[in-house]
Amino acid sequence: MKIAVAGTGYVGLVAGVCFAEKGHEVTCVDIDESKVKLMESGVSPIYEEGLEELMKKNNATGRLHYTTDYASAYRDAEAIFIGVGTPEMPDGSANLSYIATVCRQIAENVEHDTLVVVKSTVPVGTNDKVEQFIKDFLVKDVKVEVASNPEFLAQGTAVRDTLHAARIIIGTESKEAEAKLMEIYKPFDLPIVSVKRRSAEMIKYACNDFLALKISYMNDIANLCELVGADIEDVAKGMSYDARIGERFLNAGIGFGGSCFPKDTKALKFLARQNGYELKTVEACVDVNTVQKTRLFEKAKERMITFSGLKVAVLGLTFKAGTDDLREAPSSVNIKLLLEQGADIYAYDPAGVPRAKHQFPEGNIDRGTMHYVDTPTEALKDANICFIFTEWGEIRAVKPSDYKALMRTPLVYDGRNLYSLTDMKDAGVEYYSIGR
């Protein structure tokens, strides 16, 4: 089928590449000419395992194209997928301006009946408005239907999550729209859950917010474990055998970040309030996560007289391993606090440094200074204190004895519980983690 995809971020580009991989003819649309040229050369603008290989493969077959010419891309597409961003507004609501721009471009350029599919995460009821908005601006006498097809990919495993999804959710208001989406996804050979549009929109938020709730719950329990002398890892292990709970998302840490969970919890909270309802569980989840992100900093602040003039090693910048995304990363709020306190920060991350430099340029910031290094060893050499914010394999590879050997003061605050308490104690490291 001839498919156009609006937007080449995590949602749009991964979807477009995977559609091409399954045999569809795909044109990915972006407004950035330099980005389009980069993708045409087989280079991915985002850090995502396995994506570039599939881009090069499908570029070569001629099934995958990139363009800034949205008019030609939308003109004769049989289906148009919208995968543009819906960033968070100051009040927690979703910014739908990018979707509105694409919808108007579609309305003014389609020349035959087509199906518009919204993959972007949008508030419940948005697809109804999208369909009416497109109809309001249609130039040609054609039929345009709108469907919801939320994505459930995780950054770092986005390609695998798309090609081998647990299920595909489609929300439609007609048998014709349902049949076309079924045809598009038939080559994927995956379970398809077909519901109404509003239900599909809610499924996306309900899933993400449930997982966020699970993380915040475990972090809350971890904090209590510290106070009563229990070990959160023992607790999580015991919980994991209960089939009703499952074993995933039970790891305690310094809170969730990224482009989805923080935005989606706030958006659902906003939607509930807009409809005169208070989602107390989700509101608690947001509150717990906000405090959790700086828990290690507060612990260290109690231990230290000052951070001023101290060499602080920061291991890990991205919100999770396997991505270069720093959006809502726990590292960001902690680095800001450390710089305000006058710390001399030496940061290491195998993927996140280029993006981090936009947020925290090298040199003097506030009362502190910011440096980026190429290895954990460089960050740890003669450091007075170390914070671990991301669970990269390169950071896991640092041995307990390395902290003792390299640091001026072997003092480690680990937000990912990477090490055994016994191993760190035996190595002579003063070690603080979460819930243990």
C-alpha positions as CSV (number, residue, x, y, z in Angstrom):
1,M,0.0,0.0,0.0
2,K,1.1,3.6,-0.6
3,I,1.7,5.2,2.7
4,A,2.8,8.7,3.8
5,V,4.2,9.3,7.3
6,A,4.2,12.9,8.7
7,G,7.1,13.4,11.1
8,T,10.4,11.6,11.4
9,G,10.9,11.5,15.2
10,Y,10.8,8.3,17.3
11,V,7.1,7.6,16.4
12,G,7.0,8.6,12.7
13,L,10.4,7.4,11.5
14,V,10.3,4.0,13.2
15,A,6.7,3.4,11.9
16,G,7.7,4.4,8.4
17,V,10.8,2.2,8.3
18,C,8.9,-0.7,9.7
19,F,6.0,-0.3,7.2
20,A,8.6,-0.4,4.4
21,E,10.2,-3.4,5.9
22,K,6.9,-5.2,5.7
23,G,6.5,-4.4,2.0
24,H,4.6,-1.1,1.8
25,E,5.8,1.9,-0.3
26,V,6.5,4.6,2.3
27,T,7.3,8.3,2.0
28,C,8.4,10.0,5.2
29,V,7.7,13.8,5.4
30,D,9.7,16.3,7.4
31,I,10.1,20.1,7.2
32,D,13.9,19.9,7.7
33,E,15.8,19.6,4.4
34,S,19.1,18.8,6.1
35,K,17.4,16.0,8.1
36,V,15.8,14.6,4.9
37,K,19.2,14.5,3.2
38,L,20.7,12.8,6.2
39,M,18.0,10.1,6.1
40,E,18.4,9.7,2.3
41,S,22.1,8.8,3.0
42,G,20.9,6.1,5.4
43,V,21.8,8.0,8.6
44,S,19.2,8.0,11.3
45,P,18.6,11.4,13.1
46,I,17.8,9.5,16.3
47,Y,19.8,7.0,18.3
48,E,17.9,3.8,18.0
49,E,19.2,0.2,17.8
50,G,18.7,-1.5,14.5
51,L,17.0,1.5,12.8
52,E,19.9,2.6,10.5
53,E,20.3,-0.9,9.2
54,L,16.6,-1.1,8.2
55,M,16.8,2.4,6.7
56,K,19.7,1.5,4.4
57,K,18.1,-1.8,3.5
58,N,14.7,-0.2,2.5
59,N,16.3,2.8,0.9
60,A,18.1,0.4,-1.4
61,T,14.9,-1.5,-2.3
62,G,13.2,1.8,-3.3
63,R,10.3,1.2,-0.8
64,L,11.4,4.0,1.5
65,H,11.5,7.7,0.6
66,Y,12.0,11.0,2.4
67,T,10.8,14.4,1.4
68,T,10.0,18.0,2.5
69,D,7.4,18.1,-0.3
70,Y,4.3,17.3,1.7
71,A,1.9,18.2,-1.1
72,S,3.2,15.4,-3.4
73,A,3.5,12.9,-0.5
74,Y,-0.1,13.4,0.6
75,R,-1.7,13.9,-2.8
76,D,-2.1,10.2,-3.8
77,A,-1.3,8.4,-0.5
78,E,-3.8,5.6,0.4
79,A,-3.1,6.1,4.1
80,I,-1.4,9.0,5.9
81,F,0.0,8.3,9.3
82,I,0.6,11.3,11.6
83,G,3.6,10.8,14.0
84,V,4.4,14.4,14.9
85,G,5.1,15.6,18.5
86,T,2.5,16.6,21.0
87,P,4.7,18.3,23.6
88,E,3.5,19.3,27.1
89,M,2.1,22.7,27.6
90,P,2.8,24.6,30.9
91,D,-0.5,23.5,32.3
92,G,0.1,19.8,31.5
93,S,-2.1,19.7,28.5
94,A,-0.9,18.4,25.1
95,N,0.1,20.9,22.4
96,L,-1.7,19.9,19.3
97,S,-0.4,22.6,17.0
98,Y,1.9,20.3,15.0
99,I,-1.0,17.9,14.4
100,A,-3.2,20.8,13.2
101,T,-0.6,22.0,10.8
102,V,-0.3,18.5,9.2
103,C,-4.1,18.1,9.1
104,R,-4.5,21.4,7.1
105,Q,-1.7,20.3,4.7
106,I,-3.5,17.0,4.2
107,A,-6.9,18.7,3.6
108,E,-5.5,21.1,1.1
109,N,-3.6,18.5,-1.0
110,V,-5.3,15.1,-1.0
111,E,-6.9,14.3,-4.4
112,H,-8.7,11.0,-3.6
113,D,-10.3,9.1,-0.7
114,T,-7.8,8.4,2.0
115,L,-7.4,7.2,5.6
116,V,-5.6,9.5,8.0
117,V,-4.2,7.6,11.0
118,V,-3.1,9.4,14.1
119,K,-0.2,7.6,15.9
120,S,0.8,10.6,18.0
121,T,-0.4,10.4,21.6
122,V,-3.4,12.7,21.9
123,P,-6.1,13.5,24.5
124,V,-9.3,11.4,24.2
125,G,-11.6,13.0,21.7
126,T,-8.8,14.5,19.6
127,N,-9.4,12.3,16.6
128,D,-13.0,13.5,16.3
129,K,-11.7,17.0,16.1
130,V,-9.0,16.0,13.6
131,E,-11.6,14.5,11.3
132,Q,-13.8,17.6,11.4
133,F,-10.8,19.9,11.0
134,I,-9.7,18.1,7.9
135,K,-13.2,18.3,6.5
136,D,-13.4,22.0,7.2
137,F,-10.4,22.6,5.0
138,L,-10.8,20.0,2.3
139,V,-10.2,21.5,-1.2
140,K,-11.3,18.5,-3.3
141,D,-14.5,16.5,-3.1
142,V,-13.0,13.4,-1.5
143,K,-13.7,11.3,1.5
144,V,-11.2,11.4,4.4
145,E,-11.7,9.2,7.5
146,V,-9.6,9.4,10.6
147,A,-8.4,6.4,12.7
148,S,-6.5,6.1,15.9
149,N,-3.4,3.8,16.0
150,P,-1.4,4.6,19.2
151,E,2.2,3.5,19.4
152,F,3.6,1.5,22.3
153,L,7.3,1.5,21.5
154,A,10.0,2.1,24.1
155,Q,13.0,4.2,23.2
156,G,16.0,1.9,22.8
157,T,13.9,-1.0,21.6
158,A,11.5,0.9,19.3
159,V,12.2,-1.2,16.2
160,R,11.7,-4.5,18.0
161,D,8.6,-3.1,19.8
162,T,7.1,-2.2,16.4
163,L,7.9,-5.4,14.5
164,H,7.2,-7.7,17.4
165,A,4.5,-5.8,19.3
166,A,2.4,-7.6,21.9
167,R,-0.6,-6.2,20.1
168,I,-1.7,-3.5,17.7
169,I,-4.4,-1.1,18.8
170,I,-6.7,0.4,16.1
171,G,-9.6,2.7,16.8
172,T,-12.0,3.3,13.9
173,E,-15.6,4.5,13.3
174,S,-16.3,2.5,10.2
175,K,-15.8,-1.0,8.8
176,E,-14.0,0.5,5.8
177,A,-11.4,2.3,8.0
178,E,-11.0,-0.9,10.1
179,A,-10.5,-3.0,7.0
180,K,-7.8,-0.7,5.5
181,L,-5.8,-0.7,8.8
182,M,-6.2,-4.5,9.0
183,E,-4.8,-4.7,5.5
184,I,-1.8,-2.4,6.4
185,Y,-0.9,-4.5,9.4
186,K,-1.6,-7.9,7.9
187,P,2.1,-8.5,7.0
188,F,3.1,-7.9,10.6
189,D,1.2,-11.1,11.7
190,L,0.4,-9.7,15.1
191,P,-2.7,-9.7,17.3
192,I,-4.9,-6.7,16.5
193,V,-7.3,-5.1,19.0
194,S,-10.0,-3.2,17.1
195,V,-12.0,-0.7,19.2
196,K,-13.7,2.7,18.8
197,R,-11.5,5.8,18.4
198,R,-11.9,7.2,21.8
199,S,-11.2,3.8,23.4
200,A,-8.0,3.6,21.4
201,E,-6.9,7.0,22.6
202,M,-7.6,6.1,26.2
203,I,-5.8,2.7,26.0
204,K,-2.6,4.6,25.2
205,Y,-2.8,6.8,28.3
206,A,-4.1,4.0,30.5
207,C,-1.2,1.8,29.6
208,N,1.5,4.4,30.0
209,D,0.1,5.8,33.2
210,F,-0.3,2.3,34.7
211,L,3.4,1.6,34.1
212,A,4.3,5.0,35.5
213,L,2.2,4.2,38.6
214,K,4.0,0.9,39.0
215,I,7.4,2.6,38.9
216,S,6.4,5.3,41.4
217,Y,4.8,2.7,43.7
218,M,8.0,0.7,43.8
219,N,10.0,3.9,44.5
220,D,7.7,4.8,47.3
221,I,8.1,1.3,48.8
222,A,11.8,1.5,48.3
223,N,12.0,4.7,50.4
224,L,10.0,3.0,53.1
225,C,12.3,0.0,52.9
226,E,15.3,2.2,53.8
227,L,13.5,3.5,56.9
228,V,12.5,0.1,58.2
229,G,15.5,-1.9,57.2
230,A,14.1,-4.0,54.4
231,D,15.8,-4.5,51.0
232,I,13.7,-3.4,48.0
233,E,15.4,-5.9,45.7
234,D,14.3,-8.8,48.0
235,V,10.8,-7.3,48.1
236,A,10.6,-7.0,44.3
237,K,11.8,-10.5,43.8
238,G,9.1,-11.8,46.1
239,M,6.5,-9.7,44.3
240,S,7.6,-10.9,40.9
241,Y,6.4,-14.4,41.3
242,D,2.8,-13.2,41.6
243,A,1.4,-13.6,38.1
244,R,-1.1,-10.8,38.9
245,I,1.8,-8.4,39.4
246,G,4.5,-9.7,37.0
247,E,8.2,-9.1,37.1
248,R,8.6,-6.0,34.9
249,F,8.8,-2.4,36.1
250,L,9.6,-3.5,39.7
251,N,13.1,-1.9,39.8
252,A,13.4,1.0,42.2
253,G,15.5,4.0,41.2
254,I,15.5,7.8,40.9
255,G,12.3,8.1,38.9
256,F,11.1,7.9,35.4
257,G,11.9,10.3,32.6
258,G,11.8,10.4,28.8
259,S,9.2,11.7,26.3
260,C,6.2,9.6,27.3
261,F,5.6,8.9,31.0
262,P,6.1,12.4,32.4
263,K,4.1,14.0,29.6
264,D,1.3,11.3,29.6
265,T,0.7,11.3,33.3
266,K,0.4,15.1,33.3
267,A,-1.9,15.0,30.3
268,L,-4.2,12.5,31.7
269,K,-4.3,14.4,35.0
270,F,-5.2,17.6,33.0
271,L,-7.9,15.7,31.0
272,A,-9.5,14.4,34.2
273,R,-9.6,17.8,35.8
274,Q,-11.0,19.3,32.6
275,N,-13.9,16.8,32.9
276,G,-14.5,17.6,36.6
277,Y,-12.7,14.5,37.9
278,E,-9.6,14.0,40.0
279,L,-7.3,11.1,39.2
280,K,-5.8,10.8,42.6
281,T,-3.6,7.8,41.8
282,V,-2.0,9.5,38.8
283,E,-1.6,12.8,40.7
284,A,0.2,10.8,43.5
285,C,2.4,9.2,40.8
286,V,3.5,12.6,39.4
287,D,4.2,13.9,43.0
288,V,6.3,10.8,44.0
289,N,8.3,10.9,40.8
290,T,9.1,14.6,41.2
291,V,10.6,14.1,44.6
292,Q,12.3,10.8,43.7
293,K,14.5,12.5,41.1
294,T,16.4,14.5,43.7
295,R,16.4,11.9,46.4
296,L,20.1,11.1,46.0
297,F,21.1,14.7,45.8
298,E,19.3,15.4,49.1
299,K,21.1,12.4,50.7
300,A,24.5,13.7,49.4
301,K,23.7,17.2,50.6
302,E,23.2,15.8,54.2
303,R,26.6,14.1,54.0
304,M,28.6,16.9,52.5
305,I,29.4,20.3,53.9
306,T,29.5,21.8,50.4
307,F,29.8,20.8,46.8
308,S,31.6,24.0,45.9
309,G,35.0,23.2,44.3
310,L,34.5,19.5,44.5
311,K,35.1,17.2,41.5
312,V,31.7,15.4,40.9
313,A,31.6,12.4,38.6
314,V,28.3,12.0,36.8
315,L,27.9,8.6,35.1
316,G,24.9,8.6,32.8
317,L,23.0,11.5,31.3
318,T,20.1,10.0,29.3
319,F,16.9,9.0,31.0
320,K,17.6,5.3,30.3
321,A,20.2,3.2,28.5
322,G,19.8,2.6,24.8
323,T,18.8,6.2,23.8
324,D,20.3,9.6,23.5
325,D,17.1,11.3,24.9
326,L,17.5,13.6,27.9
327,R,13.9,14.7,28.1
328,E,12.9,14.7,31.8
329,A,16.1,12.8,32.6
330,P,16.9,12.6,36.4
331,S,20.4,13.7,35.5
332,S,19.3,17.1,34.3
333,V,17.6,18.3,37.5
334,N,20.5,17.0,39.6
335,I,23.2,18.5,37.4
336,K,21.4,21.9,37.7
337,L,21.3,21.6,41.4
338,L,25.0,20.6,41.6
339,L,26.1,23.5,39.4
340,E,24.1,25.9,41.5
341,Q,26.1,24.6,44.5
342,G,29.4,25.2,42.7
343,A,30.3,21.7,41.7
344,D,33.0,20.9,39.2
345,I,31.2,18.2,37.1
346,Y,32.8,15.6,34.9
347,A,30.0,13.8,33.0
348,Y,30.2,10.6,31.0
349,D,27.5,9.1,28.7
350,P,28.1,6.9,25.6
351,A,25.3,8.5,23.6
352,G,23.8,11.6,25.4
353,V,26.7,14.1,25.4
354,P,25.8,15.9,22.2
355,R,22.3,16.7,23.4
356,A,23.5,17.4,26.9
357,K,25.9,20.1,25.6
358,H,22.9,22.0,24.3
359,Q,21.4,22.0,27.8
360,F,24.6,22.4,29.8
361,P,27.4,23.9,27.6
362,E,31.0,23.1,28.6
363,G,32.6,25.7,30.9
364,N,31.3,27.9,33.7
365,I,27.6,27.6,34.6
366,D,26.1,29.3,37.6
367,R,28.8,28.8,40.4
368,G,30.0,25.5,38.9
369,T,31.8,24.2,35.8
370,M,30.7,21.5,33.3
371,H,33.0,19.1,31.6
372,Y,32.4,16.1,29.3
373,V,34.7,13.1,29.2
374,D,35.0,10.0,26.9
375,T,35.3,7.3,29.6
376,P,34.0,6.6,33.1
377,T,37.6,6.4,34.2
378,E,38.2,10.0,33.2
379,A,35.1,11.1,35.2
380,L,36.1,9.1,38.3
381,K,39.8,10.1,38.4
382,D,40.4,12.0,41.6
383,A,36.6,12.7,42.0
384,N,35.3,13.5,45.5
385,I,31.8,12.1,44.8
386,C,30.1,10.1,42.1
387,F,26.4,10.0,41.0
388,I,25.1,7.2,38.8
389,F,22.0,8.2,36.8
390,T,21.8,5.7,33.9
391,E,22.2,2.0,33.7
392,W,24.5,1.8,30.6
393,G,26.6,-1.4,30.1
394,E,29.7,0.8,30.0
395,I,28.9,2.0,33.5
396,R,27.9,-1.4,34.8
397,A,31.4,-2.6,33.7
398,V,33.0,-0.3,36.2
399,K,34.1,-2.6,39.1
400,P,33.7,-1.7,42.8
401,S,37.5,-1.7,43.2
402,D,37.7,0.9,40.4
403,Y,35.9,3.5,42.5
404,K,38.3,2.9,45.4
405,A,41.3,3.0,43.1
406,L,40.4,6.1,41.0
407,M,38.4,8.4,43.3
408,R,40.0,10.8,45.8
409,T,37.1,9.9,48.1
410,P,35.2,6.7,47.1
411,L,31.8,8.1,47.8
412,V,29.1,6.8,45.4
413,Y,25.4,7.6,45.1
414,D,23.8,5.1,42.7
415,G,20.3,5.8,41.3
416,R,20.1,2.5,39.5
417,N,21.2,0.0,42.2
418,L,23.9,-1.4,39.9
419,Y,26.1,-2.9,42.6
420,S,25.8,-5.3,45.5
421,L,26.0,-3.6,48.9
422,T,28.4,-6.3,50.1
423,D,30.7,-5.9,47.0
424,M,30.9,-2.1,47.5
425,K,31.6,-2.4,51.2
426,D,34.3,-5.0,50.7
427,A,35.9,-2.7,48.1
428,G,36.1,0.1,50.6
429,V,33.4,2.3,48.9
430,E,31.0,4.4,50.8
431,Y,27.9,3.5,48.9
432,Y,24.3,4.8,48.8
433,S,21.5,3.4,46.6
434,I,17.7,3.3,46.5
435,G,15.7,1.2,49.0
436,R,18.5,-0.8,50.4
